[in-house]
Amino acid sequence: MGAGVVFAAVASPKAEEGATTRFGNFEILSRIGRGGMAEVSLARVLSGPRKGQEVALKRLLPDLAKNPQYVDLFCGEADLSRMLSHPNIVQVYEAGAAEDTYYIAMERIDGRDLGQILARCRERRIVLPVDFALFLIHELLQALAAAHTATSPTGQFLNVVHCDVSPSNLFISRLGEVKLGDFGIAKVWALDPSKRKGLWGKVHYASPEMLRGEMVLPQVDTWAAGVMLYELLTLCRPFTGRKAEDIAREIVRADPIPIRDLRPEVPEAVERVVSMALHPQPARRFADAAAFADALRPLYDAQIGTPLAIASVVRGLFAA
């Protein structure tokens, strides 16, 4: 939905100039970010069971509130997100409308998104330990496994495909929690299978079959997770180009530089796992996110790749 980065906390959020300090049952504290469809603010709940709790409040932009298509997308994201309950998925608390504006109140992640972390690592020329990279993607895959197998309250299989798995939608809290957010695009695929074609999300993380216009299945999410693992291990994207068309062409070729050519200390077993995750043929990849996660689990030291260790590294990167 174009506002994925907004869940990530910033060091000194700017106050919303001229904004009403109260919105429905929320006190608006500061603006976190704004995307093409929505803006997100840090807010405090004023009454009810969550009184005093700080949340991320996502609101549909006013000029889109009268457009049924955007209202449907926004409300669909809320409906779907509330059915996804997992420690590695950003939790949605409530959704509704106030002051003629649609909103979603969700868990506030006090930390950074992975895109910010990768950017800082590149800036300082710091590569993350292999164990950290494997741990982060293992946690992402746990979230994807839960989403891909999610059912409705009546037991109906939801057919969820996130379709926008990327560093800006993966958040690491100050306590080292790893959370996947922004299921705005996923709603379209889950509730309307007829729309399961075309390019959604960010081209760097799009799978070959998505770019070819084929039916989109959960393998597109595990492909994106493989791209992110490659990026975490090398600080380089496996598929690059000056234009989106150039990047797409490289992805369809699916022949990235071997990881160990860029970082020789990466174990061969890790390189094999990444190569399998990025196989151009979906049938030759891992069967599902759970199988990918199972392949990673023996490859990292659980005493090194831990939430507390991740939190410490992130604090060090941002000196906070």
C-alpha positions as CSV (number, residue, x, y, z in Angstrom):
1,M,0.0,0.0,0.0
2,G,3.0,2.2,-0.2
3,A,3.3,3.0,3.5
4,G,5.3,0.0,4.7
5,V,8.1,1.9,6.2
6,V,5.9,3.8,8.5
7,F,5.9,1.2,11.3
8,A,9.5,1.8,12.0
9,A,10.3,4.2,14.8
10,V,12.5,7.2,14.2
11,A,14.8,8.8,16.6
12,S,13.1,12.2,16.8
13,P,9.6,12.1,15.2
14,K,8.3,15.4,14.0
15,A,5.1,16.8,15.5
16,E,2.2,17.0,13.0
17,E,2.1,20.7,12.3
18,G,-1.5,22.0,12.4
19,A,-2.9,18.6,13.1
20,T,-5.7,17.9,15.5
21,T,-4.2,16.5,18.7
22,R,-7.2,14.2,19.1
23,F,-8.6,11.7,16.6
24,G,-11.5,9.6,17.8
25,N,-10.3,7.6,20.8
26,F,-6.6,8.5,20.1
27,E,-4.3,11.4,21.0
28,I,-2.0,12.0,18.1
29,L,1.6,12.4,19.3
30,S,3.7,12.7,16.2
31,R,3.8,11.7,12.5
32,I,5.9,8.6,11.7
33,G,5.5,8.6,7.9
34,R,3.3,8.9,4.8
35,G,2.8,6.7,1.8
36,G,0.7,6.9,-1.4
37,M,-2.5,5.8,0.3
38,A,-2.1,6.4,4.0
39,E,-0.2,8.2,6.7
40,V,0.9,6.7,10.0
41,S,1.2,8.5,13.3
42,L,2.3,7.6,16.8
43,A,-0.8,7.9,19.0
44,R,-2.0,7.1,22.5
45,V,-5.2,5.3,23.3
46,L,-7.5,7.6,25.4
47,S,-9.9,5.1,26.9
48,G,-10.9,1.4,27.0
49,P,-8.8,-1.7,27.7
50,R,-5.7,-0.2,26.0
51,K,-6.0,3.2,27.7
52,G,-2.6,4.9,27.8
53,Q,-1.0,2.5,25.3
54,E,1.0,3.9,22.4
55,V,0.0,2.5,18.9
56,A,0.8,3.1,15.3
57,L,-2.3,4.7,13.8
58,K,-2.6,4.3,10.1
59,R,-5.2,6.6,8.4
60,L,-6.4,6.6,4.8
61,L,-5.5,9.9,3.1
62,P,-8.5,12.2,3.1
63,D,-8.6,12.6,-0.7
64,L,-8.9,8.9,-1.1
65,A,-11.6,8.4,1.5
66,K,-14.4,8.9,-1.1
67,N,-12.9,6.4,-3.6
68,P,-14.5,3.0,-3.1
69,Q,-11.5,1.2,-4.5
70,Y,-9.1,2.6,-2.0
71,V,-11.6,2.2,0.8
72,D,-12.0,-1.4,-0.1
73,L,-8.2,-2.0,-0.2
74,F,-7.7,-0.2,3.2
75,C,-10.5,-2.0,4.9
76,G,-9.5,-5.3,3.4
77,E,-6.0,-4.9,4.8
78,A,-7.6,-4.3,8.3
79,D,-9.8,-7.4,8.0
80,L,-7.0,-9.7,6.8
81,S,-4.4,-8.4,9.3
82,R,-6.7,-9.0,12.3
83,M,-6.9,-12.7,11.3
84,L,-3.1,-13.0,11.3
85,S,-1.8,-13.7,14.8
86,H,1.8,-14.6,15.2
87,P,4.8,-13.3,17.2
88,N,6.6,-12.3,14.0
89,I,3.7,-10.4,12.5
90,V,2.8,-6.8,13.4
91,Q,-0.4,-7.1,15.4
92,V,-3.5,-5.1,14.4
93,Y,-5.6,-4.1,17.5
94,E,-8.6,-2.5,15.9
95,A,-9.9,-0.8,12.8
96,G,-12.8,1.5,12.0
97,A,-13.8,5.0,11.0
98,A,-13.7,8.3,12.9
99,E,-14.2,11.9,11.7
100,D,-15.0,10.5,8.2
101,T,-11.6,8.9,8.1
102,Y,-10.8,5.2,8.0
103,Y,-8.0,4.0,10.4
104,I,-6.1,0.9,11.6
105,A,-4.6,0.9,15.1
106,M,-1.7,-1.5,15.3
107,E,1.3,-2.5,17.4
108,R,3.9,0.1,17.6
109,I,7.4,-1.3,16.8
110,D,10.0,0.7,18.6
111,G,13.0,0.1,16.5
112,R,14.2,0.1,12.8
113,D,13.2,-1.5,9.6
114,L,15.7,-3.8,7.9
115,G,16.0,-1.3,5.0
116,Q,17.4,1.2,7.4
117,I,19.7,-1.3,8.9
118,L,21.1,-2.4,5.6
119,A,21.6,1.2,4.5
120,R,23.6,1.9,7.7
121,C,25.7,-1.2,7.2
122,R,26.5,-0.1,3.7
123,E,27.3,3.4,4.8
124,R,29.7,2.1,7.5
125,R,30.9,-0.9,5.3
126,I,29.9,-3.3,8.1
127,V,28.7,-6.8,7.2
128,L,26.5,-8.6,9.7
129,P,27.6,-11.9,11.2
130,V,26.3,-14.9,9.2
131,D,24.4,-16.1,12.2
132,F,22.5,-12.8,12.5
133,A,21.5,-12.9,8.9
134,L,20.3,-16.5,9.1
135,F,18.4,-15.7,12.3
136,L,16.6,-12.7,10.8
137,I,15.4,-14.6,7.7
138,H,14.4,-17.6,9.8
139,E,12.1,-15.3,11.8
140,L,10.7,-13.8,8.6
141,L,10.0,-17.3,7.3
142,Q,8.2,-18.2,10.5
143,A,5.9,-15.2,9.8
144,L,5.4,-16.2,6.2
145,A,4.6,-19.8,7.1
146,A,1.9,-18.6,9.5
147,A,0.4,-16.2,6.9
148,H,0.5,-18.7,4.1
149,T,-1.4,-21.3,6.2
150,A,-3.8,-18.8,7.9
151,T,-7.5,-19.5,8.1
152,S,-10.6,-17.4,8.8
153,P,-12.5,-17.7,12.1
154,T,-14.8,-20.1,10.2
155,G,-11.9,-22.3,9.2
156,Q,-11.7,-21.1,5.5
157,F,-8.2,-21.1,4.1
158,L,-7.3,-17.5,3.3
159,N,-4.8,-18.1,0.5
160,V,-2.5,-15.3,1.7
161,V,0.4,-14.2,-0.3
162,H,2.2,-11.1,1.0
163,C,3.6,-10.0,-2.3
164,D,5.6,-7.2,-0.8
165,V,8.2,-9.0,1.3
166,S,11.1,-6.6,1.4
167,P,13.5,-5.0,3.9
168,S,11.3,-1.9,4.4
169,N,8.5,-4.2,5.6
170,L,10.5,-6.2,8.2
171,F,11.0,-4.5,11.5
172,I,13.5,-5.2,14.3
173,S,12.5,-3.8,17.7
174,R,14.8,-2.5,20.4
175,L,14.4,-5.8,22.1
176,G,15.4,-7.7,19.0
177,E,11.9,-8.8,18.0
178,V,11.5,-9.4,14.3
179,K,8.1,-8.5,12.8
180,L,6.6,-8.6,9.3
181,G,4.2,-5.8,8.5
182,D,2.1,-4.2,5.7
183,F,-0.3,-6.8,4.3
184,G,-2.1,-4.2,2.2
185,I,-1.3,-5.9,-1.1
186,A,-1.9,-9.4,0.3
187,K,-5.6,-8.7,0.7
188,V,-6.1,-8.6,-3.1
189,W,-4.5,-12.0,-3.6
190,A,-6.2,-13.6,-0.6
191,L,-9.8,-12.5,-1.3
192,D,-9.8,-12.2,-5.1
193,P,-7.8,-15.0,-6.8
194,S,-8.7,-13.6,-10.2
195,K,-6.2,-10.8,-9.6
196,R,-3.3,-13.1,-8.9
197,K,-1.3,-11.9,-11.8
198,G,0.9,-8.9,-12.5
199,L,3.6,-7.1,-10.6
200,W,3.0,-5.9,-7.1
201,G,5.5,-4.7,-4.6
202,K,9.1,-3.8,-5.3
203,V,10.8,-5.1,-8.4
204,H,14.1,-6.0,-6.7
205,Y,12.2,-8.6,-4.7
206,A,9.8,-9.8,-7.4
207,S,10.1,-13.5,-8.5
208,P,10.6,-14.6,-12.1
209,E,7.1,-16.1,-12.3
210,M,5.6,-12.9,-11.1
211,L,7.5,-10.9,-13.7
212,R,6.3,-13.4,-16.4
213,G,2.7,-12.7,-15.4
214,E,2.1,-16.2,-14.1
215,M,-0.2,-17.2,-11.3
216,V,1.2,-15.9,-8.0
217,L,1.6,-18.5,-5.3
218,P,3.4,-18.4,-1.9
219,Q,6.7,-19.2,-3.5
220,V,7.0,-15.5,-4.5
221,D,7.3,-14.6,-0.8
222,T,10.0,-17.3,-0.2
223,W,11.8,-16.0,-3.3
224,A,11.8,-12.5,-1.8
225,A,13.1,-13.9,1.5
226,G,16.0,-15.6,-0.4
227,V,16.8,-12.2,-2.0
228,M,16.9,-10.6,1.4
229,L,19.2,-13.3,2.8
230,Y,21.6,-12.8,-0.1
231,E,21.5,-9.0,0.6
232,L,22.1,-9.5,4.3
233,L,25.1,-11.7,3.7
234,T,26.7,-9.6,1.1
235,L,25.2,-6.0,1.4
236,C,24.6,-6.4,-2.4
237,R,21.3,-7.0,-4.2
238,P,21.6,-10.2,-6.3
239,F,19.7,-8.5,-9.2
240,T,20.5,-4.9,-10.2
241,G,20.1,-2.5,-13.1
242,R,19.6,1.2,-13.9
243,K,15.9,0.7,-14.8
244,A,13.1,-1.5,-13.5
245,E,13.2,-3.3,-16.9
246,D,16.9,-4.1,-16.5
247,I,16.3,-5.4,-13.0
248,A,13.4,-7.6,-14.2
249,R,15.6,-9.0,-17.0
250,E,18.3,-10.0,-14.5
251,I,15.7,-11.6,-12.2
252,V,14.3,-13.7,-15.0
253,R,17.8,-14.8,-15.9
254,A,18.2,-15.8,-12.2
255,D,22.0,-16.0,-12.4
256,P,23.4,-13.8,-9.5
257,I,27.0,-13.7,-8.5
258,P,27.7,-16.6,-6.1
259,I,27.6,-15.4,-2.5
260,R,31.0,-16.9,-1.7
261,D,32.6,-14.9,-4.6
262,L,31.5,-11.8,-2.6
263,R,32.0,-13.1,0.9
264,P,34.3,-16.2,1.0
265,E,33.7,-16.9,4.7
266,V,30.0,-17.8,4.1
267,P,29.7,-21.6,4.5
268,E,29.0,-23.6,1.4
269,A,25.9,-25.0,3.1
270,V,24.5,-21.5,3.4
271,E,25.3,-20.7,-0.2
272,R,23.5,-23.9,-1.3
273,V,20.4,-22.9,0.6
274,V,20.3,-19.4,-0.9
275,S,20.8,-20.9,-4.4
276,M,17.9,-23.2,-3.9
277,A,15.7,-20.4,-2.6
278,L,16.6,-18.4,-5.8
279,H,16.1,-21.1,-8.3
280,P,14.3,-19.7,-11.4
281,Q,11.7,-22.6,-11.3
282,P,9.3,-22.4,-8.4
283,A,9.0,-26.2,-8.2
284,R,12.8,-26.4,-7.6
285,R,12.7,-24.1,-4.6
286,F,11.7,-25.0,-1.1
287,A,8.3,-26.5,-0.9
288,D,7.1,-23.7,1.5
289,A,8.3,-21.1,4.0
290,A,8.4,-23.7,6.8
291,A,10.8,-25.9,4.8
292,F,13.0,-23.0,4.0
293,A,13.1,-22.1,7.7
294,D,13.9,-25.7,8.6
295,A,16.9,-25.6,6.2
296,L,18.2,-22.5,7.9
297,R,17.8,-23.5,11.5
298,P,20.8,-25.9,11.8
299,L,23.1,-23.4,10.0
300,Y,23.3,-20.7,12.7
301,D,24.4,-20.8,16.3
302,A,21.3,-20.2,18.5
303,Q,23.6,-18.7,21.1
304,I,24.8,-16.0,18.6
305,G,21.7,-15.4,16.5
306,T,19.4,-14.3,19.3
307,P,17.0,-11.4,19.8
308,L,19.2,-9.7,22.4
309,A,22.3,-10.0,20.2
310,I,20.4,-8.5,17.2
311,A,19.1,-5.7,19.4
312,S,22.6,-4.9,20.6
313,V,23.9,-4.8,17.0
314,V,21.1,-2.5,15.9
315,R,21.7,-0.1,18.9
316,G,25.4,-0.1,18.0
317,L,24.7,0.7,14.3
318,F,22.5,3.7,15.2
319,A,24.4,4.7,18.4
320,A,21.2,4.6,20.4
